[in-house]
Amino acid sequence: MNPSVARALSGTQPVHVGRQPIFDRLGGVVAYELLFRGSVDAVAAGHRDTYATSKVIVNAFTEFGIREVVGDRLCFINVTQEFLTGELTLPFGPEQVVLEVLETVEVDDAVIAGITELVAAGYRIALDDFVWGSGHERLLDLASYVKLDLLDGDLSRLEEIVAACRRRPRLQIVAERLETAEQVELADRFGLELRQGYALSRPQVLTARSLSPSRIRRLELLSALSAADADLERVHSIIATDPALSLRVLRASNSAAAASATRISSVRQAVVMIGLSHIRQWAMLMVIDDVAEATEDQLISALTRARLCENVAGDASVAPEAAFMAGLIVGVAELLNVTPAVMARQLPLAAEVTEALVNGAGRLGGVLRTVQAYEHGDVVEPTEVPVSPDLTTKCMDAMAWSTRAVAAAAPAAC
């Protein structure tokens, strides 16, 4: 690894999410349960609380990209009481998600009301580690899935529970914690539709490198979004001057883009597509997801590249915002030690931006090569992009702008 990448990676951190398949009776994978994992070799969650839920959501949806984690299958995510009652808002739509109500949730009127609203909004509900008499039977008419523990659960009432579920045609039963052939045979005997457990597949821990947004930027964004008359331009400005925030917003826009078949060509477009309400929800989860800050040098380097691409764009008749975003993705990809092409495939980008990042194609690809050549001290070919005589001036402007942007995010000295 070259020294510049090694220095860059010193300010990034690995992020993890566990993924365990849920199978149908024929052995096909129909869904994945997403699990909190604090390290690549962790075999158990360690946390089953609001922090764990927030971490799983942020990592799965904004670090990896949900389609990279589960493809087009459903994902089951454990949620705590705060998410069920609306105290914390879910920052994604219901299309691919099943919300698992943990057995530790006390089912009271507020929980029932919250789940009723979630179901009305299209979310599917699973009752985790279901036990008759715990109060969770009050949720059977709202649920789409019931998960039964065939390892440590009370099997004396299994027949009664299955019969109660069968009286509700919308309910599917997930036999979980299948660890022996006998437990698989028990699931077969009762005709349980879905199965999960070590006898079928152990959880896999997925890992990626993450460039974390600075805490001050997240708090600044949350503050801007909390205003009664939140200013879209201010929100866009905060996000666009923080590479990690920009990347998370782009990844979070993936599901919205998939639903509308719209491809993204700028950070501004991603902000507009997601909407201030959802941006606010992501910002709140990022505050809960308390991670280390990136270094100023890393942020300045990534932003300088993006700004220089924006400055050069006019010479090539390329939209400045598209050039800024493409340059930003290249800068963040270097920090994460992946190729721009890998990142482009995780984001809902316009075809022009994807082609530039993956194949170096088009005028935007020429802008990226021009900037790269200038940064490396190579000869800048005018056949790529008309090279203006003030390229050095454009670079100095980019460095000054990036330095000011990062300094504006730094906490005031005491």
N, C-alpha and C positions, 0 to 999 in steps of 0.2 A: 504494500500500500504506500502511495507517495506521501510525503510529509504533510502536504496541505490537507489531504483528505484525513490523515490521522489526527491532525489538529482539529479539524472540523468535527470529527466523530467524538472528540473528548467532551463536547457539549451536547451530544445526543444521548439517548438512553434506550435500552430495549424495552418494548412493551409486549405483553403477552395476553392471549385469550385462549381459554380451553374450549374445545369443540368435541362433543360426543354425538355420534350419529343416533338417530331414532329410525328403526327399520319397520317395514310392514311384515306381514306373515310370510311373504315370499322371499324376504331378505333384501328387498330394495330399500335404499335410503330415501326417506320421505322428508326428513327434517334433521336439524342439529340443535342440541341444547348448547348454549354458550355459557361458559363457566368462568368465574374469576380465577386467575392464576397469577401469583406474584413473581414467579420465576419459570424458566423454561423446563426445569426438572421437578416442578411441584406436582404432586399426585393428588392433592386435595385442595379445596378452595381456600381454607384458612379464614376467609371472611364470607358471611352471608348477610350483609347489612347494606345500608344505603350507599356506603362507600364502594362496596363490591359491585352493586348494581350500576352505579354511575361509571365506575371504571370499565366494566364490560361494555356498556353502551358507547362510551367515548372511544374506547379502543376499536370495537368492532365497526362502528359506523364512520369514524373520522380518521383513524390511523390506518387500518387495513382497507376499509371500504366494504360494506356489507356483502356485495356481490362477490368479492374476493374470498370471503369467509364461508358463505353458504350457497353461492350461485343463485339459482332461482328457487331454491327450496325454502321452507319455513324455518325460522329460528325461534327457539324457546328461550326466554330470558326470565330469570328470577326477578321479581319486583317486590319491594317492601311496601309497608302501609302508606308511606309518604307519597309514593307514585300512584297507588290505588285511589287515594282520597283526593288527589289533585294538589296536595301541598307542594309536590315537585311534579312538573309537567313533563310528559314524555315528548321528546323532541323529534319524533318520527311518526309517520303514518302507520295504519294498521295492515298494510298490504302483505308484508312478509313476516310479521311478528306475532308470536303467541306469548301472552303474559302469564307467567307461572306465579300463582298465589302461594307463597311459602306457608308451610304448616304452622309457622310461628306467628302468622298474622292473626290477630284477634278479630273475628268477624262480628262487627257491630253495625249499627245503622249507617254510620258514615262510610264504612267500607262497602256495604251493600249498595248505597247510593252512588258511590264513586265507580264501582264496577258496572252498575247499570248504565251509567253515562258512557263508560268506555265501550261496552258492548253495543250500545246504540250508535256509537261513532265508528263501529266496524271492527274493533279489536276482538281477537279471540282470547279466551281465558282457559288456563289449565289449572287444576287443583293439584298441587304437589303433595306427595306423601299422604294421600287422602286417608283419613281415619273417621269412621262413622262415630258420631257423638262428640266430635271436637268443635262443632258449630259450623264447620265448612259444608255440611250437607245443605245449609241454607243457600249455598251458591250453585247447587247442581243445575237449577233451571237456567242459570246464566252462563254456565261453562260449556266449552266445546270439547274439552279433554279432562279426563280424570287419570292421575298417575297413581298406580298401586305398587307399593314396595313389597316385592315377593321374597326379599331376603330377611329383613328384620321387622316387617309389618305384621300385624295381627291377622293371621289367615283364617281365624275361627269364624269370621263374618264375611269371608270372601264371596261366598255364594250369594249372600244377602245384598252385598254392595253391587255385585255384577248385575243382579236382578233389578236393583233400583236404577242403575245406569241404563239398562236395556229398555226401561219404560220411557226413556228420553231419547228419541231417535237421533238427535243431533250430537249426542255424546259419543266420543270414541275413548276407549280405555288404553292407556299406555302401561304395559307391564315393565316396571323399572327395577334396577338392581338385580338383573338376571346374571347370576355368577356360576350356576351349575346347570348341567343337562336336565336335572330334575325340575328346576325352576322354569326352564324353557318348556318342558313337557307340561307343566302346570298351566302356563300361558296358553299352550295349544288346547288343553282340555277345556278351558273356559272360553276359548275363541277370542282371546284378547287381540285387538286389531294391530296394535303397535307395540314394539319391544325396544328395550334399551338396557345395556348392562355389559359388564366385563366379558361375559360368555360370548357376546357378539362383537364387541369392539370397545377398547379402552379409549378414554379421551385423548385427543391429540392436542398438544400445546403449539399454537402458532405464534411466531415471534417476528417482529419488525423493529427497525430503528425509528425512533421518534424524535423530531425536533419540537420541543415544547414551547408553547407561547409563553412570553414573560408574564409573571403574575400581575405586574402593573398594567400590562396591556389588557389582560382579561378583565381586571377590575375597571379599567377605563371604559372598555366596551360595555360592560354590564351597567356602568353608570350612565353612559350615553343612551342605552336601550331602556333604562328605567324612567327616563323623562317622559312626561305625558305627551309631549309633541316630539318624539324621537326623530332626529334629523338623519335622513337616509345618507346624505352626503358625508356627515360626520362619522356615521357607522362605517361607510365604505372606506373613508380615509384611515380609520383605525385598523381595519382588517387588512387593507392593501399595503400598509407599512409594517406588517408583521408577517414574515414568511410562513410561520407555522399556523397562525390563525387563518391565513389565506388558504393554505392547503387543506385545513380541516373544513373550512366552509365549502371548498370545491368538492371534497369527498362527500360531505353531508348533502350537497346538492344532487348527488348521483341518483338517489331514489326519486327525487322530484323530477329530474330530467327524464328518467326512465318512464315515469308515469305520463309525461307530456310529449315524449319523443323530441324534446328540444335539446340541442347541444350547446354547450357553454363556450363563449369566446372571450369572456372577461370576468374578473372578480366582481365587478359591479353587477353583471348579469346574474351571477350566482347569488349575490345578496338579494337582488330583486326577486329571483325565482323562489328562494327559500322563504323570504319574507321576514320582517323584523320580529314577528312573534316567535318564529322558530329559531332565529338567530339568538334571541334573548334566552331561549331554553337551552341552547347549546352552551352559551356563555356561562350560565348558571352551573351546568354540569362540569364545565372546565374549571370553575372555582372549586367545586367539590373534589375534582380530580387534581389534587395538589401535587404538581410535579416540578422538577428543577427548571431553572431558566436557561435559555441559550445565552452564549456569550455575545457581547457587543460586536466583536470582530466578525463572528459568523453572520449575524444579522446584517451588518453593514455590507459584507461581501455579497450576500445573496441579493440584497436590495439594490446595490450598485449595478450588478449585472442586469437586473430587471429594468432599472431606470435607464441604463445606457441603451438597452434594446428599444425602449420607448422613444428615446431621443433620436435613434437612428431610423426608426420606422418610417418617418415622413419621407426620407430620401428614397425609400423603396415602395412608396405608395401602399404601406401596410397600416392597418388600424393601430394606433398607439397602444390602446388598452390590450389588444390581443398580443402585441409584442411584449408589453410589460408582463403579462401573465406567463407567456412562454419562457421569458428570461427568468422569471421567478421560479418556475417549475424546474428549470435546469439547475438553478442555484440550490434549491432544496434537495434535489436528487443527488447532487454532489455531497451535501452534508450527510445524507442518509446512506451514502455509498451504494446507490442503485443507479441504473441508467434512466435518463429522461423517458425512454420508451416504456419502461416498466411502470413509471408513474402515470404516463399518459393513458395507459390501458385501464387504470383504476379510476379515471376521472371522466365526467360527461362532457368532453371537449368538442368544440366545433371541428369539422373535418380538416379545415385549414391548419388549426393548431396541432391536431394529432399528427397530421402528415409531416409538419415541420419538426416535431419532437421525435417521431419514430423513424422517419426516412430522410429528414433534412430537406424536404421537398418545398417547392414554392418560394415566393418572395419572403415569407416569414422564415423559412429555413435558411435563406440567404442572410437575413438579419442576424440569426443566431450564429452562423459561421463567421460573419463579419466581426461581431462582438468577441467571439472566442479567439479569433486570430489577433485582434487588437490586444486582448488581455494577455495572450501568450507572447506578444512581441513579434508575431509573424507578419509577413507581407499581407496586407488586406487587398484582395483582388477586386478591382472595380467592376468585374463582370458579375459578381454576386449581388452587390448593392452599390449604387453610385456613391463613391466615397467623398464626402464633403471635406474640405480642407480644415474644418474646425472640429474634427473627430476628437482631438485631444480636449478641446473646450467642452464638448458634449460629455466626455468621460469625467472631467473635473466637476461639471454640473451634477452628474450622477453621484459622484462621491460626496459632494457637499450636501446634496438632498438627502442621501441615505444616512449620513452622519447626523443631520438635523432630526430626521425621523426617529432614529434610535434614541438620540438624546432626549427627545420630547417624551419618550416612554420611560425614561429612567427616573427612579424616585429622587425627590429633592434631597440635597445634602442636609444633615441635621446641624 
